[in-house]
Amino acid sequence: METNILHTHKDLVEKSKLGDRSSQYKLYELYVDAMFNVSMRMMRVKEDAEDVLQDSFVEAFNNMASFRYESTFGSWLKRIVINKCINHLKKKKVAVTPIENEVYHIKSDVEDTEVPKMDIKKVISGIKLLPAGYQQIINLYLIEGYDHLEISEILGITTSTSKSQYHRAKKKLVEIINTL
């Protein structure tokens, strides 16, 4: 069964690898909405999200030969979109989160504190009000499902920094939501 999942749209992918524009367009139509949502969550500005999205599809189609079915095509494409977003944000010099001259130590077995159930609309509104660096961590960890090791590799930070920023972002998000 897992093999079938990894080979979703295999025919379209294989034809796209050969440069078939019709197949590439069909893949684009299948994934554009989902990838726009990923890009929009990361970029927050529609025009930037659209630019990153287009660049991501161009890169994906130019590098189809490197897709080897080790994941689903959608996961592979999503990784490209997220990396393009992060690179774009780095060019704009959006910091992950200012840590200033403080040192944070997080135990490796940090327990999540219990957070009361909240209205999803308040959570979405709250995320939009977070500083950009906090939004990146929240989006990558909670929404995109990356773990702290993956986030540390993506953002070029340590795993402990990813964990501490996530916990601070979550705490800030709860504070914001409680004021809404």
Helices and strands as residue ranges (DSSP letters): H 2-6, H 10-17, H 21-43, H 46-62, G 64-66, H 73-91, H 120-129, H 132-138, I 139-143, H 148-155, H 159-179
